[in-house]
Amino acid sequence: MSQNSPNGQKQTLGQLCFFGSKNEDDMVYLALTPRGLREILDASEATKTPVWCSADALSEAEFAKLERSNVTRFTYSFTDADQATIQRALATIEEHHPGERVWIESTVFGA
């Protein structure tokens, strides 16, 4: 399923990846792009939910100014990341949030 924005561009869609518990209260977001990070930070339910992001989703300077304690920034980028890189990121998140499910930002291409 995809959705076009008013200007015809494809919109970011979330892809649910389950790891561990499926309790709705136990959730972590992984934002890969600046747009995805903005979308989740704007969502009211994410004010206390842990949010992790790619280094290219938020600069070091922006991260230092961020007034939210629920955001963690990876020191590396997910741009053109292979599956192994994403799996390492998920393993790191699992270390800090054992048994919680992770929502991973995804973009549908060519749909």
HELIX and SHEET records of a PDB file:
HELIX    1   1 PRO A   34  ASP A   42  1                                   9    
HELIX    2   2 SER A   44  ALA A   46  5                                   3    
HELIX    3   3 GLU A   60  LYS A   65  1                                   6    
HELIX    4   4 GLN A   83  HIS A   96  1                                  14    
SHEET    1   A 5 THR A  12  CYS A  17  0                                        
SHEET    2   A 5 ARG A 101  THR A 107 -1                                        
SHEET    3   A 5 MET A  27  ALA A  31  1                                        
SHEET    4   A 5 VAL A  51  CYS A  53  1                                        
SHEET    5   A 5 VAL A  71  ARG A  73  1                                        
END                                                                             
